[in-house]
Amino acid sequence: MRKAHIPLFPLSAHLLPGGHMALRIFEPRYVRMVKEACAGDGRFVLCMLNSRGEQESNQHIFDIGTMCKIVDFDLLEDGLLGIKVEGQYCVRVANIKTESDGLRVGEYEQISDWATNIDDSAIEPLREKLEVIYSRYPEIAKLYPELKFSEPLWVIYRWLELLPVDAENKQAFLSEQNCDKVLNYINNLVR
């Protein structure tokens, strides 16, 4: 069942369930989005940009996005609004409309997580290498209240965020019923 309209934040960076990201908010339409989100349940949908899609018809926004919740905010040194968000779950967005100030809104429905039955030997090399990345780049690790290396889906989502995989391929992986294809793909890239 589709839910009511929710603000959409199209971005070239990708955030998936369990992920954390710091954003700088400066455009008036997104300042409004944050104000309205904070007055409600603190949520909006972060969407992946489709570089081949038309902006006027909102085809520049892929239909699978991530429901995000604002977990912290502050005023940055440059005077801009900084927010930290957490990815909650994937959603499919439809009926995108553009409001008078340019903010996009759309109807959404939650998508089920991938079915997982991952053999530990398939995920262990990815887990170990991800731990190395997070230790080398503490600025990424500090975004997380807890690093969940023991959870296979969390590890796969983090790799899918970090790797330079184009949005079209990420959309295809997220459309799958299970994570077998993305796990094979990530394992081949990381090796």
Secondary structure by P-SEA (a helix, b strand, c coil): ccccbbbbbbccccccccbbbbbbbccaaaaaaaaaaaaccbbbbbbbbccccccccccccccccccccccccccccccbbbbbbbbcbbbbbcccccccccbbbbbbbbbbcccccccccccaaaaaaaaaaaaacaaaaaaccccccccaaaaaaaaaacccccaaaaaaaaacccaaaaaaaaaaaac
